[in-house]
Amino acid sequence: GLPLHQFVDSSISFSKNRARMLRTSLQRWQRLSLSARRLSTTQDADVVVIGSGPGGYVAAIKAAQLGMKTVCVEKDPTLGGTCLNVGCIPSKALLNNSHYYHMAHSGDLASRGLNIEGLSLNLPKMMEAKSTAVKQLTSGIAHLFKQNGVTRVSGHGTITSPNEVTVNLSDGSGQQRIAAKNILIATGSEVTPFPGIEVDEKTVVSSTGALSLEKVPKKMVLIGAGVIGLELGSVWQRLGAEVTAVEFLGHVGGMGIDMDVSKNFQRILKKQGIKFHMSTKVTGATKAADGSISVQIESAKGGKTDTLDADVLLVCVGRRPFTQNLGLENVGITLDERGRIPTNGAFQTSCPSVYAIGDVIAGPMLAHKAEDEGIICMEGLNGGKPHIDYNCVPSVIYTHPEVAWIGKTEEQLKEENVPYTVGKFPFAANSRARANADIDGFVKVMGHKETDRLLGVHIVGGAAGEMINEAALAMEYGASCEDIARVCHAHPTVSEALREANLTAFFGKAINM
């Protein structure tokens, strides 16, 4: 055998070589593993999401579910962004409950055999119900973050380098630097100001102030008859306000709405009591010592002028991307002509490690659009292939009746010279709508004249916001009008009206009309 000292030296040499081989194998495995998962072990996070609105919080949860170490930075005290705190959710709570009040107050319930004596509005209680819904949902996001392992940092996040976000902490304790392989901007949008009119959120209000008025105004003037104006105007009109909408365009409902639908929608709203000044612009507003407001208006083409009196003026001329103090200049990102962040098909900005979704990029400013982009973006970071068809993103106005649409309008098809057929079916001919005594509106569909492929669906009706999702599914999978017409729909349901409209588009005749 070997002398003892040679045996020991040989054993040590073997152990060193084996340890070196093990280290090399381990390092190679780590590199392959990290490459496959696109993660980073040398940085504080794999993804830092700036903003916790629908796009941001959904993206953060999806990233964590895919195994990424995820941090979400939010400047506001609660999660959920505009949508949950001062947008979609509180407005829907008020729309729902004001509709109940209107049914009772207008005699609608009495016509159904429900007589109510001593009816009164408890506005503070209605506001409390709204706030309860908001609190439950925002706290629900905090729970989801904890459940999925998302780290929340409270403060204003600024991008200081392609792989670093610096947060000015909300508690005033200073700054926190977070290193990350990727950064996602999901900061949403803010109310577009109206030149010359200062919002105080008391009598001159944005959508935020309109959600928290302390009393029902006698007269309310809306600058804008788009989605936000019509929804909030409907709330206060139902509760007793005299509402007048001033709209620069010649139609209600904003951009993207089918003109046939818009005309019928406006007629229904006028019947409910909302007044309209169409093709008219607001030139100024003055507040008197007693708090009353005089709103100066003029024809959009010039000439005719008038003055409207109001207790509350609601400024709702749209929203703009929120990109202030994000540090975009630090990573070479420049905004487009509309203040949006340019991105490619993978939501990647001009800085390869920085991505953007939602209201800060091109496309409709819709919560569900931002959510889808957040999920798809994170899947792309994890090796997936991002894809979204913006033609299949639905829009909804949550008045009563609701208005919902997806795909092309008739005007767009004409402009693009696409051959098409139209199928329409009124809710007045639908058995469930008749039974519910809720017959305003119709379903309108367009199919390709040669292939019958469904091109667009437009609905005015009490459940339009729910019905449009069947149309979204159909369009996403390239269905024809005949496909939908041949699907058995439960009876009696308002969804049968969608089936009948598609039957009309492909066959020329409905069954029940």
Stockholm file with secondary structure:
# STOCKHOLM 1.0

chainA/1-513         GLPLHQFVDSSISFSKNRARMLRTSLQRWQRLSLSARRLSTTQDADVVVIGSGPGGYVAAIKAAQLGMKTVCVEKDPTLGGTCLNVGCIPSKALLNNSHYYHMAHSGDLASRGLNIEGLSLNLPKMMEAKSTAVKQLTSGIAHLFKQNGVTRVSGHGTITSPNEVTVNLSDGSGQQRIAAKNILIATGSEVTPFPGIEVDEKTVVSSTGALSLEKVPKKMVLIGAGVIGLELGSVWQRLGAEVTAVEFLGHVGGMGIDMDVSKNFQRILKKQGIKFHMSTKVTGATKAADGSISVQIESAKGGKTDTLDADVLLVCVGRRPFTQNLGLENVGITLDERGRIPTNGAFQTSCPSVYAIGDVIAGPMLAHKAEDEGIICMEGLNGGKPHIDYNCVPSVIYTHPEVAWIGKTEEQLKEENVPYTVGKFPFAANSRARANADIDGFVKVMGHKETDRLLGVHIVGGAAGEMINEAALAMEYGASCEDIARVCHAHPTVSEALREANLTAFFGKAINM
#=GR chainA/1-513 SS CCCHHHHHHHHHHHHHHHHHHHHHHHHHHHHHHHHHHTCCSSSSEEEEEECCSHHHHHHHHHHHHTTCCEEEEESSSSSSHHHHHHSHHHHHHHHHHHHHHHHHHTTHHHHTTCCCSSCCCCHHHHHHHHHHHHHHHHHHHHHHHHHHTCEEEEEEEEEEETTEEEEEETTSSCEEEEEEEEEEECCCEEECCBTTBCCCSSSEECHHHHTSCSSCCSEEEEECCSHHHHHHHHHHHHTTCEEEEECSSSSSSCTTCCHHHHHHHHHHHHHHTCEEECSEEEEEEEECTTSCEEEEEEETTSSCEEEEEESEEEECSCEEECCTTSCGGGGTCCCCTTSCCCCCTTSBCSSTTEEECGGGSSSCCCHHHHHHHHHHHHHHHTTCCCCCCGGGCCEEECSSSEEEEEECCHHHHHHTTCCEEEEEEEGGGCHHHHHTTCCCCEEEEEEETTTCBEEEEEEEETTHHHHHHHHHHHHHTTCBHHHHHTSCCCSSCTTHHHHHHHHHHHHSCCSCC
#=GC SS_cons         CCCHHHHHHHHHHHHHHHHHHHHHHHHHHHHHHHHHHTCCSSSSEEEEEECCSHHHHHHHHHHHHTTCCEEEEESSSSSSHHHHHHSHHHHHHHHHHHHHHHHHHTTHHHHTTCCCSSCCCCHHHHHHHHHHHHHHHHHHHHHHHHHHTCEEEEEEEEEEETTEEEEEETTSSCEEEEEEEEEEECCCEEECCBTTBCCCSSSEECHHHHTSCSSCCSEEEEECCSHHHHHHHHHHHHTTCEEEEECSSSSSSCTTCCHHHHHHHHHHHHHHTCEEECSEEEEEEEECTTSCEEEEEEETTSSCEEEEEESEEEECSCEEECCTTSCGGGGTCCCCTTSCCCCCTTSBCSSTTEEECGGGSSSCCCHHHHHHHHHHHHHHHTTCCCCCCGGGCCEEECSSSEEEEEECCHHHHHHTTCCEEEEEEEGGGCHHHHHTTCCCCEEEEEEETTTCBEEEEEEEETTHHHHHHHHHHHHHTTCBHHHHHTSCCCSSCTTHHHHHHHHHHHHSCCSCC
//
